[in-house]
Amino acid sequence: MGEGNQAAKAGPEFKVTMMGTMALELDQRRLPLGSNPGGKVLQLLLILLYTGEEGVYREELLAMLYGSGDSSSPSGSLRAIVFRLRKFLEQWGFPPHEYIRTEGGIYRWDSGALQVTIDARKFEKKAQKALKSGREEDYKKACNLYQGEFLSQHTGEKWVSAISIYLQDLYFACLKAVYDQLWAKREYGELLELCSTACELYPYEDCQIMKIDCLIAMKRYKEAMQVYDKVVAQYFEEQGLPPSEKMLERFQLMSSQIRYTADTLRDVQESLHERERMDGPYYCSYPSFMDCYRLLSRMAERVSFNYVLLCCTLLDTKGKSLDGSGDFIKDASVHLKSAIAGSLRKGDLFTCYNPSQYLVLLNGTTEEYCTRIYQRIDRSLHLWEGARRLRLNYQVMPQNLMNP
């Protein structure tokens, strides 16, 4: 695909925004896209604008528009769409010109006297230049030009997905390269801005870790901890995933660096207390559960007492794993949490490992008692009507296996 269109002479400005929020502006006037921004007419316009002077072969264009078999007569439909697009351009107030040209089976956009700027093409050109030059300034300019997913309203289209992945790869290649350069120069402030923008566009773990590392390098540990807490909560709620080893490493580093003065000791002590005293078992996040479990294991080496790790797992009625997404698994997870909370004692501890699995640490009890605990949880869970579609499985790991 060729570079973006640039008119040879001055004329009205046609600004095309394809990344982030899609928009078309003619001489700073926002053009109405109608009630169907995913329609074929607009798709045709976007394809022609993006492919530019190079154009697109008729067969390829038909595949891009009708790849999923939306039309029994794609050739006739294409002619109709071209006709409708020309009418749209007239209605939008484009200066008279033959903007859509066909030569040798290739469809092209001819800007005529328009000054066309396309953000996706501008970014693509700058990113390619940066990767070729290796210059820090080029990388930063490319990263700043990237404003989000390519045509996010058309993500179901294969041609859009292919370009979106290509542009995204260019963005992350530039981001990684400038990250290494700025990190080596210890220019953490500027790097933090780039990482923060990347996190807003793509809240991926790798982007968040880059941001956390910047904050740690700047000794802004509390802010780094806030980013960590937000990421862990987000990954768990959306995907049911516990913190990765990389995230846990950052957590340990941040925890070891946060320091309090004597003046704030009382506030710290106050913050350690439970916000609301509950009579039931103690529920905590998975990282906190890990710390409690490890502490308990150490204490058991010196003080004689029993504790058992219990894993409760939701399965379907055939005994197979549940899909980790969807409203049903979320509802089931909430009801299982409630069933566990109502079945344990105050000194017991539990956490959600993923939406279909909860870990329970039973203190001062034996393996035989776990069966009764499981039966309580199972009875409580089945008070919920949706539990008819579930089976609750449990596994027990006694103390002698937890401490080899």
N, C-alpha and C positions, 0 to 999 in steps of 0.2 A: 504494500500500500504506500502511496506517495505521501509527500508532505502536505501540510495544510495549504489551503488556497490563499493567495494574496493577489489582489487586483493590481494591474499595471498602472492604473491611474486613480486619482482620488475620486471618492463618491460616498454614498451613504454607508455607514458602518453597520455590518451585520455581525453581531456578537453571539457566538454559540457556546453555551455552557453544557458540557456533557458529563463532567465529573461532579459528584455530590448531588446537588439539586439541579435538575435539568431546566434550562431556560433558553429562549430565543429572544433576542432584542434587535430591533431595527431602528437605528438612530436613537438609542436609549429608550425606545418604547417597547415595553414587554409585549410579546405577541401571544394572543390567546391560543392555547393548545387544545381547547375543547374538553369534552367530558371523557374522552378516551385517549389518554396520552400514550397508550400502547398500541394504537391503531396502525394499520399498514401504511397509510399515507405518511404519517409522521416517521415511521420506520424507514420508509424509502428515502425521505429527506435526510435523515440522519446518516444512512448508509452512504448516500451520494456525497454528503458534506465530509464525512470522515475519509472516504477513499480518495477524494480530491481529484487532482488532474489525472492521476493514474486510472481512475475509474474502476468499474467492476463489470466482468463479463456477464452477459444476460443469464447464462445457466447458473452462475454463482449467485447472482442476484435473486433468481427464482428460488434457489435452495435456501438462501438467507430468509426470504419472506415466507416461503411455503414448505420448509423442510419437514414439518410435521404433517403434511398432507391437508392443509387447511382449505385447499381449493381443488375442485375437480378439473378446472380449466385454468391453470396458473397463467398461461400466456395471455388469455383474454383478460384475466383479472389484473395482470401487470399493466396492460394498456389503459385499463380503467383507472388504476391507481395513479399512473403518470398524469392522466387527464385531470383527475381530481386535485393532484398536488399543484399543477399549474394554476388551477382556479383558486386554490388556497393562497398562492403567492400573490395573485392579483388582489384578492380580498385583503391581504395583510398590507398592501400598499407598496409592494416591491416595484421599482422602476421597470418599465417594459423591457423585456429581454428574454431570449431563449435560454433559460437557466439549465434546462435538462436536455442534454444532447446525446444522440446515439450514433455511433460510427463504428462500423465493423463488428457489430455485436457487443460493443462496450458502451455502457451507460456512464456518463460523466456529468459532474456539476460544473457549469460555466458561470463564474461570478460576475462576469460583465464588468460594470463600473462599481460594483460593491467592494468595500473593504471588509473581507471576511476574516474574523479571528476565531479560532477553535481552541478552547483551553486544553483539550486532550492532545491535540497535535502539538501545541506549544510545549506542553510538558514532555511529550515523547521526544521531541527534537532536543530539548535542553538536557534530558536525562541521557540520551545517547551521546551527546557532546561531553557530558561530565564523565561518563564511563570510559570514554576514549581519552580525554585529557588527564583525568585523575586529579584535577584541581579542586581544592576544598571549596572555593567560591562557586564553582559550577555545580558541585554536589548540593550545596545549600540552596542555590537558586532552584534547582530541580525539585528538591523536597518541598520548598515553599510553594511551588506551582501546583503540586498535587493536592487536590481539594476533596478527594473521596472517590468512592466506587464509580466506575464508568457506567453511565446509563442505568442506575440502580432500579429504575422503574421498568426496565426491560430485561431483568436478569434471567427470565425464563427462556430467552432467545439464545441459541447456541452461538451465533456470531458475536453477540454482546459478551457472553461469558468468556469466549476465547480472547477478545481484546481486553476485557477487564483483567484477566489473569496476567496477560502480557504487560499491561501498564502497572499492575500491582507489583510484579516481579522487578520491573525497572525501578519503582519507588523504593522497595526494600533493599535493592542492590546499592542505590545511592545513599540511603540512610545508613546502612551498615558501613559503607566506605567512609562517610564523613564522621560517623561515630568513632571509628578507629583513629582517624586523624585528630579529631578534637580531644579524644581521651588521652592520646599520647602527649598533647600539648597542655593537658589539664584545664581546658577551657570548659568547665562543667556547666556554667551558667547558660551559655549558648546551646550546649548539647542538651540541657534539660528542656529548653523550649522546643527543640526538634522532637525529642522523645515524648513530651507531653502532647504535642500535636498528633504524633503517630498513635498514641494511646487513645485519643479521642476518635480517630478514624478507624483504628483496628485494635480493640481491647484484647489483643492476643497476649499470651503469657510472656513471649519473648520481648515484646515492646514494653510491657510493664516491668520486667526485670531490668531492662535498660534504664528505665526511669528510676527505679529503686536504687540501682547502682550509682546513678548520678547524685541522688539525694544523700546516699551514704557517703560518697566521696566529698560532698559539701558539708558533711557532719550534721545534716538535717534529718536526724534519726526518727523523730516523732512523725514527721511528714512521710518518711519512707514507710513507717509502720502503718500509717493510715492508708497508703496505697496498697500495701500488702493485705490488710484486712478487707478492703473493698474487692480486691481481685479474688481472694479466697472465697468470699461470700458469693461473688458472681459466678465463679466456676462451679461451685457446689449447686447453686440454685438452678443454673441453666443446664449443666451437664452431669451433675451428681458426682463430680470428681473431687477427691481430697487434694490437699496441696502436694505439688511435686517435690522431689528432692531438691531441685534448684531453689524453689520458693522457701522450703524449710531451712536451707542453708542461709538465705538472706534473713529469715526470721531470727535465727540464732545469733547472727552477727549484729542485727539491730538491737536485740534484747540485751546483748552484752555491752553495748555502747551507750544506752540511755542511762543518764545519771541524774540523780535528784539531790537538791541541797537540803540542808537541815531545816530550812524555813518551810519547805514543801513536804516534809516528812509526814506531818499530820494529815495533809490532803491525800498523800499516797496511801496512808493507812486507812483513811476513810474510803478511798476508791477500791481497796481490796475487799471490803465487805460486800455481801450480796445486796443488790439494789432492792430486791423484794425477797424477804425470807419465805421459803416454801417448805411445807411439811413433807413433801415427797422427795424422790431421789434428785441428785444433782445432775443437770444436763449441761454439757459444755461442747465447745467446738472440737473437731478431731485433733488439731495440734495440742490443745490443752489436755485432751484425753491421753494423748501419748505421754505428755510430761507427768500426769498423775499416775499412769500405769508404771512408768519407769521409777518414779519415786517410791511407789508401793512395793515394787520388786526389790528395791534396795532395803527398804525397811524390813521386809520379810526375812532378809538374811540375818537380822539381829533380833527381831521380835517374832515370837511364834504366833502366827494367826493364819487363818485360811482365807483364800480369795479365789474366785473362779471367773474366767472370761467366757461370756456367753455371746454368741452371734445369732441374731434373728434375721432371717431372710424371707422376703416375700417372693413367692413363685406363682405361676399360673396353676390352674386346676390339674394340668398334666405334669406338673413338677418342673416346668421349664422356666428359665429366667424371664423376667418382665422387661419390656422395652423401657429404657431409661428416660424417655421423654413423653410428653403428653399430659393432659389434665388428670387422667385416671391415676397414673403412678404418683403424681403430686398429692392427690387426695388420699391415696392409700398410705403414703409416707406420713402424712399428717396424722391420720388415724392410728397408725402403728406407734408413732411417738407418744400419742395420748394414752394408748393402751399400756405401753411400757411405764410411762410416768405414774399411772394409777395402780401398777402392780408391784412396784419395788418399794424398798424402805428408804428412809431418809439418808442413811449412810452409803447407799449404793450410787453408782456413777454410770451414766450412759451417754452415747453420742451417736450421730448419724454419719456413717461411713460413706454411704451414697443413698439415693432415694429409696432403694429397696433393701438396704441393709443397715441394721443398728447394732452397735457393740455395747455390751453391758458388763460392768465390772461389779460382781457381787462380793461384798466384803463380809468376813466372819461367817462364811457358810461353806457347805460341802457340795460336791458334785451331785449327790443324790437329791438335794434340795432344788436343784435347777429344774428338774422335771415339773415340780409344782409351780415354780415361777413361770415356766413356759406355758403351762396350762392356764394360768391366770391371764397372761398376756393374750393367748389365743382366744379365750372366752370373751375378753374385753373387746378385742379387735372385731369379733364376729357379731357384736352388737350393731356394727355398721353394716348397712344393707349391701354395700359394694364388696364386702369381704366374701360373698358367695362366689366371686370370680377369682378368689385367691386361695393359696395354701401357705401357711406359715411354717417354715422349717427352722430348726435351731441346731447349733453345734456347740459343744462344750469343750473348753480346753482347761483342764485342771492345773493347779499350781505347780505340780511336779513336772509338767511338760512346758510350762511357761518359763521355768527357771532351770534349764538343763545344767 
